[in-house]
Amino acid sequence: MSGVLGTYGYKNYFNNPVSYRQGGITASMPAGSLLGSLASSYIADRLSRKVAIQVASIIWIIGSMLVLSSRVSHRYL
């Protein structure tokens, strides 16, 4: 994240975020990791490790599709 914070594209995309907004943007990744690790242990215990990996793969694919669609739509706007 530190390599991206000073770039023009980042500042332009987020409209030069103030310090508290910048902290929220930076903290969103570890927060998502925490929630994901808590959910994965529950899924693995209740269903199985194989199902937990399948659910994680589906979430990863959906997330990748969202990122791709936002990049493509942003390019044509």
C-alpha positions as CSV (number, residue, x, y, z in Angstrom):
1,M,0.0,0.0,0.0
2,S,2.8,2.4,0.8
3,G,4.0,2.3,-2.8
4,V,0.6,3.4,-4.1
5,L,-0.3,6.1,-1.6
6,G,1.7,8.9,-3.3
7,T,0.8,8.2,-6.9
8,Y,-1.2,10.6,-9.0
9,G,-3.7,7.9,-10.1
10,Y,-4.5,6.9,-6.5
11,K,-4.9,10.5,-5.3
12,N,-7.0,11.3,-8.3
13,Y,-9.2,8.2,-7.9
14,F,-9.9,8.9,-4.2
15,N,-10.1,12.7,-4.6
16,N,-7.0,13.4,-2.4
17,P,-8.2,11.6,0.7
18,V,-7.8,13.2,4.2
19,S,-5.9,11.3,6.9
20,Y,-8.9,9.5,8.5
21,R,-10.2,8.4,5.1
22,Q,-6.7,7.3,4.1
23,G,-6.6,5.2,7.3
24,G,-9.9,3.6,6.5
25,I,-8.8,2.7,3.0
26,T,-5.5,1.2,4.3
27,A,-7.2,-0.7,7.1
28,S,-9.8,-2.3,4.9
29,M,-7.5,-5.0,3.7
30,P,-6.4,-6.3,7.2
31,A,-10.1,-6.0,8.3
32,G,-11.2,-8.2,5.4
33,S,-8.4,-10.7,6.1
34,L,-9.6,-10.9,9.7
35,L,-13.2,-11.5,8.7
36,G,-12.1,-14.0,6.1
37,S,-10.0,-16.0,8.5
38,L,-12.8,-16.2,11.1
39,A,-15.3,-17.3,8.4
40,S,-13.0,-19.9,6.9
41,S,-12.4,-21.7,10.2
42,Y,-16.2,-21.8,10.8
43,I,-16.9,-23.2,7.3
44,A,-14.0,-25.7,7.6
45,D,-15.2,-27.0,11.0
46,R,-18.9,-27.2,10.0
47,L,-18.6,-28.5,6.4
48,S,-15.1,-29.6,5.5
49,R,-11.8,-28.3,4.4
50,K,-12.6,-29.1,0.7
51,V,-15.9,-27.1,0.9
52,A,-14.0,-24.2,2.6
53,I,-11.6,-24.0,-0.3
54,Q,-14.4,-24.1,-2.8
55,V,-16.3,-21.3,-1.1
56,A,-13.0,-19.2,-0.9
57,S,-12.5,-19.9,-4.6
58,I,-16.0,-18.7,-5.5
59,I,-15.5,-15.5,-3.4
60,W,-12.2,-14.9,-5.1
61,I,-13.8,-15.3,-8.6
62,I,-16.6,-12.9,-7.7
63,G,-14.1,-10.4,-6.3
64,S,-12.0,-10.6,-9.4
65,M,-15.0,-10.1,-11.6
66,L,-16.0,-6.9,-9.6
67,V,-12.5,-5.5,-9.9
68,L,-12.4,-6.2,-13.6
69,S,-15.8,-4.7,-14.2
70,S,-14.9,-1.6,-12.3
71,R,-11.7,-1.2,-14.3
72,V,-13.4,-1.7,-17.6
73,S,-16.3,0.6,-16.8
74,H,-14.0,3.3,-15.4
75,R,-12.0,3.2,-18.7
76,Y,-15.0,3.9,-20.8
77,L,-16.6,6.6,-18.7
